[in-house]
């Protein structure tokens, strides 16, 4: 059986209901490596750690204000 690397994903709309749900699921599943998340520029979630955003421990990935970031 081949072992494969986790799929890298980025979540758009990170602070919305669906975004937070997807972040929580991705953080619990070893098949995924959540490498980024972003929101609109003036959204209060920008700069927050994705783990904090979903009520978990910090993960070292912060919500950016654009995909390019």
Backbone atoms as SQL, in Angstrom:
CREATE TABLE atoms (id INTEGER PRIMARY KEY, chain TEXT, resi INTEGER, resn TEXT, atom TEXT, x REAL, y REAL, z REAL);
INSERT INTO atoms VALUES
  (1, 'A', 1, 'UNK', 'N', 0.844, -1.177, 0.000),
  (2, 'A', 1, 'UNK', 'CA', 0.000, 0.000, 0.000),
  (3, 'A', 1, 'UNK', 'C', 0.886, 1.236, 0.000),
  (4, 'A', 2, 'UNK', 'N', 0.613, 2.161, -0.921),
  (5, 'A', 2, 'UNK', 'CA', 1.403, 3.382, -1.008),
  (6, 'A', 2, 'UNK', 'C', 0.985, 4.367, 0.071),
  (7, 'A', 3, 'UNK', 'N', 1.970, 5.028, 0.651),
  (8, 'A', 3, 'UNK', 'CA', 1.636, 6.118, 1.567),
  (9, 'A', 3, 'UNK', 'C', 1.765, 7.413, 0.780),
  (10, 'A', 4, 'UNK', 'N', 0.815, 8.289, 0.939),
  (11, 'A', 4, 'UNK', 'CA', 0.858, 9.545, 0.213),
  (12, 'A', 4, 'UNK', 'C', 0.902, 10.707, 1.198),
  (13, 'A', 5, 'UNK', 'N', 1.414, 11.802, 0.706),
  (14, 'A', 5, 'UNK', 'CA', 1.470, 13.004, 1.528),
  (15, 'A', 5, 'UNK', 'C', 0.067, 13.566, 1.689),
  (16, 'A', 6, 'UNK', 'N', -0.167, 14.252, 2.807),
  (17, 'A', 6, 'UNK', 'CA', -1.480, 14.882, 2.987),
  (18, 'A', 6, 'UNK', 'C', -1.731, 15.916, 1.887),
  (19, 'A', 7, 'UNK', 'N', -2.973, 16.054, 1.509),
  (20, 'A', 7, 'UNK', 'CA', -3.377, 17.044, 0.513),
  (21, 'A', 7, 'UNK', 'C', -3.354, 18.424, 1.151),
  (22, 'A', 8, 'UNK', 'N', -2.630, 19.349, 0.535),
  (23, 'A', 8, 'UNK', 'CA', -2.569, 20.719, 1.042),
  (24, 'A', 8, 'UNK', 'C', -3.830, 21.461, 0.611),
  (25, 'A', 9, 'UNK', 'N', -4.446, 22.156, 1.573),
  (26, 'A', 9, 'UNK', 'CA', -5.652, 22.909, 1.251),
  (27, 'A', 9, 'UNK', 'C', -5.591, 24.315, 1.844),
  (28, 'A', 10, 'UNK', 'N', -6.358, 25.206, 1.220),
  (29, 'A', 10, 'UNK', 'CA', -6.539, 26.582, 1.672),
  (30, 'A', 10, 'UNK', 'C', -8.046, 26.814, 1.730),
  (31, 'A', 11, 'UNK', 'N', -8.511, 27.451, 2.788),
  (32, 'A', 11, 'UNK', 'CA', -9.937, 27.702, 2.972),
  (33, 'A', 11, 'UNK', 'C', -10.243, 29.173, 2.701),
  (34, 'A', 12, 'UNK', 'N', -11.183, 29.406, 1.806),
  (35, 'A', 12, 'UNK', 'CA', -11.683, 30.753, 1.529),
  (36, 'A', 12, 'UNK', 'C', -12.919, 30.988, 2.400),
  (37, 'A', 13, 'UNK', 'N', -13.073, 32.209, 2.894),
  (38, 'A', 13, 'UNK', 'CA', -14.214, 32.493, 3.763),
  (39, 'A', 13, 'UNK', 'C', -14.054, 31.831, 5.110),
  (40, 'A', 14, 'UNK', 'N', -12.850, 31.889, 5.639),
  (41, 'A', 14, 'UNK', 'CA', -12.465, 31.136, 6.836),
  (42, 'A', 14, 'UNK', 'C', -13.314, 31.404, 8.073),
  (43, 'A', 15, 'UNK', 'N', -13.816, 32.612, 8.236),
  (44, 'A', 15, 'UNK', 'CA', -14.535, 32.913, 9.468),
  (45, 'A', 15, 'UNK', 'C', -16.033, 32.669, 9.371),
  (46, 'A', 16, 'UNK', 'N', -16.531, 32.308, 8.196),
  (47, 'A', 16, 'UNK', 'CA', -17.952, 31.993, 8.050),
  (48, 'A', 16, 'UNK', 'C', -18.272, 30.625, 8.638),
  (49, 'A', 17, 'UNK', 'N', -19.543, 30.326, 8.716),
  (50, 'A', 17, 'UNK', 'CA', -19.968, 29.053, 9.306),
  (51, 'A', 17, 'UNK', 'C', -19.364, 27.856, 8.562),
  (52, 'A', 18, 'UNK', 'N', -19.448, 27.870, 7.245),
  (53, 'A', 18, 'UNK', 'CA', -18.889, 26.760, 6.457),
  (54, 'A', 18, 'UNK', 'C', -17.368, 26.744, 6.557),
  (55, 'A', 19, 'UNK', 'N', -16.727, 27.901, 6.489),
  (56, 'A', 19, 'UNK', 'CA', -15.276, 27.979, 6.587),
  (57, 'A', 19, 'UNK', 'C', -14.762, 27.411, 7.899),
  (58, 'A', 20, 'UNK', 'N', -15.392, 27.801, 8.999),
  (59, 'A', 20, 'UNK', 'CA', -14.977, 27.284, 10.319),
  (60, 'A', 20, 'UNK', 'C', -15.213, 25.786, 10.421),
  (61, 'A', 21, 'UNK', 'N', -16.311, 25.303, 9.842),
  (62, 'A', 21, 'UNK', 'CA', -16.584, 23.867, 9.845),
  (63, 'A', 21, 'UNK', 'C', -15.504, 23.119, 9.074),
  (64, 'A', 22, 'UNK', 'N', -15.160, 23.615, 7.885),
  (65, 'A', 22, 'UNK', 'CA', -14.125, 22.970, 7.075),
  (66, 'A', 22, 'UNK', 'C', -12.764, 23.001, 7.760),
  (67, 'A', 23, 'UNK', 'N', -12.436, 24.107, 8.405),
  (68, 'A', 23, 'UNK', 'CA', -11.168, 24.197, 9.140),
  (69, 'A', 23, 'UNK', 'C', -11.127, 23.145, 10.236),
  (70, 'A', 24, 'UNK', 'N', -12.179, 23.068, 11.023),
  (71, 'A', 24, 'UNK', 'CA', -12.229, 22.077, 12.102),
  (72, 'A', 24, 'UNK', 'C', -12.077, 20.658, 11.598),
  (73, 'A', 25, 'UNK', 'N', -12.765, 20.332, 10.515),
  (74, 'A', 25, 'UNK', 'CA', -12.668, 18.985, 9.939),
  (75, 'A', 25, 'UNK', 'C', -11.270, 18.710, 9.403),
  (76, 'A', 26, 'UNK', 'N', -10.700, 19.683, 8.709),
  (77, 'A', 26, 'UNK', 'CA', -9.365, 19.497, 8.120),
  (78, 'A', 26, 'UNK', 'C', -8.300, 19.330, 9.198),
  (79, 'A', 27, 'UNK', 'N', -8.454, 20.040, 10.305),
  (80, 'A', 27, 'UNK', 'CA', -7.463, 19.934, 11.381),
  (81, 'A', 27, 'UNK', 'C', -7.506, 18.571, 12.067),
  (82, 'A', 28, 'UNK', 'N', -8.639, 17.901, 11.999),
  (83, 'A', 28, 'UNK', 'CA', -8.768, 16.581, 12.635),
  (84, 'A', 28, 'UNK', 'C', -8.411, 15.428, 11.705),
  (85, 'A', 29, 'UNK', 'N', -8.296, 15.682, 10.416),
  (86, 'A', 29, 'UNK', 'CA', -8.079, 14.609, 9.449),
  (87, 'A', 29, 'UNK', 'C', -6.642, 14.644, 8.919),
  (88, 'A', 30, 'UNK', 'N', -5.894, 13.600, 9.159),
  (89, 'A', 30, 'UNK', 'CA', -4.485, 13.553, 8.756),
  (90, 'A', 30, 'UNK', 'C', -4.294, 13.460, 7.237),
  (91, 'A', 31, 'UNK', 'N', -5.373, 13.284, 6.496),
  (92, 'A', 31, 'UNK', 'CA', -5.288, 13.269, 5.040),
  (93, 'A', 31, 'UNK', 'C', -5.090, 14.667, 4.466),
  (94, 'A', 32, 'UNK', 'N', -5.305, 15.684, 5.315),
  (95, 'A', 32, 'UNK', 'CA', -5.224, 17.071, 4.864),
  (96, 'A', 32, 'UNK', 'C', -4.180, 17.847, 5.642),
  (97, 'A', 33, 'UNK', 'N', -3.548, 18.784, 4.961),
  (98, 'A', 33, 'UNK', 'CA', -2.609, 19.708, 5.580),
  (99, 'A', 33, 'UNK', 'C', -3.127, 21.111, 5.276),
  (100, 'A', 34, 'UNK', 'N', -3.746, 21.743, 6.255),
  (101, 'A', 34, 'UNK', 'CA', -4.314, 23.076, 6.063),
  (102, 'A', 34, 'UNK', 'C', -3.187, 24.098, 6.096),
  (103, 'A', 35, 'UNK', 'N', -2.847, 24.594, 4.931),
  (104, 'A', 35, 'UNK', 'CA', -1.683, 25.481, 4.798),
  (105, 'A', 35, 'UNK', 'C', -2.061, 26.952, 4.719),
  (106, 'A', 36, 'UNK', 'N', -3.348, 27.257, 4.637),
  (107, 'A', 36, 'UNK', 'CA', -3.754, 28.652, 4.558),
  (108, 'A', 36, 'UNK', 'C', -5.245, 28.820, 4.660),
  (109, 'A', 37, 'UNK', 'N', -5.628, 30.043, 4.982),
  (110, 'A', 37, 'UNK', 'CA', -7.032, 30.427, 5.051),
  (111, 'A', 37, 'UNK', 'C', -7.082, 31.927, 4.819),
  (112, 'A', 38, 'UNK', 'N', -8.151, 32.367, 4.180),
  (113, 'A', 38, 'UNK', 'CA', -8.237, 33.812, 3.975),
  (114, 'A', 38, 'UNK', 'C', -9.670, 34.308, 4.073),
  (115, 'A', 39, 'UNK', 'N', -9.766, 35.615, 4.239),
  (116, 'A', 39, 'UNK', 'CA', -11.017, 36.326, 4.419),
  (117, 'A', 39, 'UNK', 'C', -10.912, 37.675, 3.723),
  (118, 'A', 40, 'UNK', 'N', -12.010, 38.407, 3.686),
  (119, 'A', 40, 'UNK', 'CA', -11.994, 39.763, 3.136),
  (120, 'A', 40, 'UNK', 'C', -11.044, 40.629, 3.960),
  (121, 'A', 41, 'UNK', 'N', -10.483, 41.631, 3.319),
  (122, 'A', 41, 'UNK', 'CA', -9.434, 42.453, 3.923),
  (123, 'A', 41, 'UNK', 'C', -9.784, 43.027, 5.296),
  (124, 'A', 42, 'UNK', 'N', -10.955, 43.527, 5.492),
  (125, 'A', 42, 'UNK', 'CA', -11.308, 44.188, 6.759),
  (126, 'A', 42, 'UNK', 'C', -12.005, 43.259, 7.755),
  (127, 'A', 43, 'UNK', 'N', -12.049, 41.982, 7.468),
  (128, 'A', 43, 'UNK', 'CA', -12.687, 41.028, 8.363),
  (129, 'A', 43, 'UNK', 'C', -11.887, 40.922, 9.660),
  (130, 'A', 44, 'UNK', 'N', -12.556, 40.926, 10.812),
  (131, 'A', 44, 'UNK', 'CA', -11.848, 40.830, 12.097),
  (132, 'A', 44, 'UNK', 'C', -11.043, 39.543, 12.301),
  (133, 'A', 45, 'UNK', 'N', -11.317, 38.513, 11.524),
  (134, 'A', 45, 'UNK', 'CA', -10.584, 37.249, 11.660),
  (135, 'A', 45, 'UNK', 'C', -9.195, 37.315, 11.044),
  (136, 'A', 46, 'UNK', 'N', -8.951, 38.292, 10.178),
  (137, 'A', 46, 'UNK', 'CA', -7.637, 38.415, 9.531),
  (138, 'A', 46, 'UNK', 'C', -6.573, 38.587, 10.612),
  (139, 'A', 47, 'UNK', 'N', -5.553, 37.750, 10.534),
  (140, 'A', 47, 'UNK', 'CA', -4.468, 37.773, 11.513),
  (141, 'A', 47, 'UNK', 'C', -4.627, 36.765, 12.635),
  (142, 'A', 48, 'UNK', 'N', -5.815, 36.198, 12.797),
  (143, 'A', 48, 'UNK', 'CA', -6.037, 35.206, 13.851),
  (144, 'A', 48, 'UNK', 'C', -5.529, 33.836, 13.407),
  (145, 'A', 49, 'UNK', 'N', -5.046, 33.075, 14.344),
  (146, 'A', 49, 'UNK', 'CA', -4.628, 31.701, 14.074),
  (147, 'A', 49, 'UNK', 'C', -5.863, 30.849, 13.781),
  (148, 'A', 50, 'UNK', 'N', -5.751, 29.944, 12.807),
  (149, 'A', 50, 'UNK', 'CA', -6.898, 29.126, 12.415),
  (150, 'A', 50, 'UNK', 'C', -7.394, 28.229, 13.554),
  (151, 'A', 51, 'UNK', 'N', -6.489, 27.757, 14.385),
  (152, 'A', 51, 'UNK', 'CA', -6.894, 26.942, 15.527),
  (153, 'A', 51, 'UNK', 'C', -7.731, 27.743, 16.505),
  (154, 'A', 52, 'UNK', 'N', -7.288, 28.944, 16.810),
  (155, 'A', 52, 'UNK', 'CA', -8.031, 29.835, 17.709),
  (156, 'A', 52, 'UNK', 'C', -9.407, 30.133, 17.134),
  (157, 'A', 53, 'UNK', 'N', -9.470, 30.331, 15.824),
  (158, 'A', 53, 'UNK', 'CA', -10.720, 30.665, 15.142),
  (159, 'A', 53, 'UNK', 'C', -11.789, 29.594, 15.350),
  (160, 'A', 54, 'UNK', 'N', -11.378, 28.345, 15.479),
  (161, 'A', 54, 'UNK', 'CA', -12.342, 27.251, 15.641),
  (162, 'A', 54, 'UNK', 'C', -12.328, 26.665, 17.049),
  (163, 'A', 55, 'UNK', 'N', -11.744, 27.365, 17.991),
  (164, 'A', 55, 'UNK', 'CA', -11.759, 26.925, 19.388),
  (165, 'A', 55, 'UNK', 'C', -10.790, 25.808, 19.713),
  (166, 'A', 56, 'UNK', 'N', -9.718, 25.689, 18.943),
  (167, 'A', 56, 'UNK', 'CA', -8.692, 24.679, 19.191),
  (168, 'A', 56, 'UNK', 'C', -7.370, 25.364, 19.528),
  (169, 'A', 57, 'UNK', 'N', -6.342, 24.568, 19.744),
  (170, 'A', 57, 'UNK', 'CA', -5.012, 25.113, 20.002),
  (171, 'A', 57, 'UNK', 'C', -4.483, 25.813, 18.753),
  (172, 'A', 58, 'UNK', 'N', -3.575, 26.742, 18.957),
  (173, 'A', 58, 'UNK', 'CA', -3.013, 27.461, 17.814),
  (174, 'A', 58, 'UNK', 'C', -2.238, 26.494, 16.921),
  (175, 'A', 59, 'UNK', 'N', -2.215, 26.792, 15.625),
  (176, 'A', 59, 'UNK', 'CA', -1.607, 25.909, 14.632),
  (177, 'A', 59, 'UNK', 'C', -0.486, 26.559, 13.838),
  (178, 'A', 60, 'UNK', 'N', -0.257, 27.859, 14.049),
  (179, 'A', 60, 'UNK', 'CA', 0.815, 28.523, 13.326),
  (180, 'A', 60, 'UNK', 'C', 0.445, 28.961, 11.924),
  (181, 'A', 61, 'UNK', 'N', -0.844, 28.898, 11.611),
  (182, 'A', 61, 'UNK', 'CA', -1.341, 29.380, 10.314),
  (183, 'A', 61, 'UNK', 'C', -2.384, 30.452, 10.613),
  (184, 'A', 62, 'UNK', 'N', -2.134, 31.653, 10.114),
  (185, 'A', 62, 'UNK', 'CA', -3.061, 32.762, 10.387),
  (186, 'A', 62, 'UNK', 'C', -3.922, 33.043, 9.174),
  (187, 'A', 63, 'UNK', 'N', -5.113, 33.573, 9.435),
  (188, 'A', 63, 'UNK', 'CA', -6.031, 33.973, 8.378),
  (189, 'A', 63, 'UNK', 'C', -5.436, 35.195, 7.669),
  (190, 'A', 64, 'UNK', 'N', -5.300, 35.084, 6.360),
  (191, 'A', 64, 'UNK', 'CA', -4.753, 36.156, 5.550),
  (192, 'A', 64, 'UNK', 'C', -5.899, 36.988, 4.963),
  (193, 'A', 65, 'UNK', 'N', -5.537, 38.113, 4.340),
  (194, 'A', 65, 'UNK', 'CA', -6.576, 38.971, 3.754),
  (195, 'A', 65, 'UNK', 'C', -6.687, 38.790, 2.239),
  (196, 'A', 66, 'UNK', 'N', -5.974, 37.806, 1.696),
  (197, 'A', 66, 'UNK', 'CA', -6.095, 37.494, 0.271),
  (198, 'A', 66, 'UNK', 'C', -5.463, 36.124, 0.010),
  (199, 'A', 67, 'UNK', 'N', -5.827, 35.555, -1.109),
  (200, 'A', 67, 'UNK', 'CA', -5.236, 34.276, -1.503),
  (201, 'A', 67, 'UNK', 'C', -3.740, 34.418, -1.729),
  (202, 'A', 68, 'UNK', 'N', -3.346, 35.525, -2.313),
  (203, 'A', 68, 'UNK', 'CA', -1.929, 35.753, -2.601),
  (204, 'A', 68, 'UNK', 'C', -1.072, 35.801, -1.333),
  (205, 'A', 69, 'UNK', 'N', -1.665, 36.261, -0.244),
  (206, 'A', 69, 'UNK', 'CA', -0.918, 36.353, 1.015),
  (207, 'A', 69, 'UNK', 'C', -0.578, 34.974, 1.524);
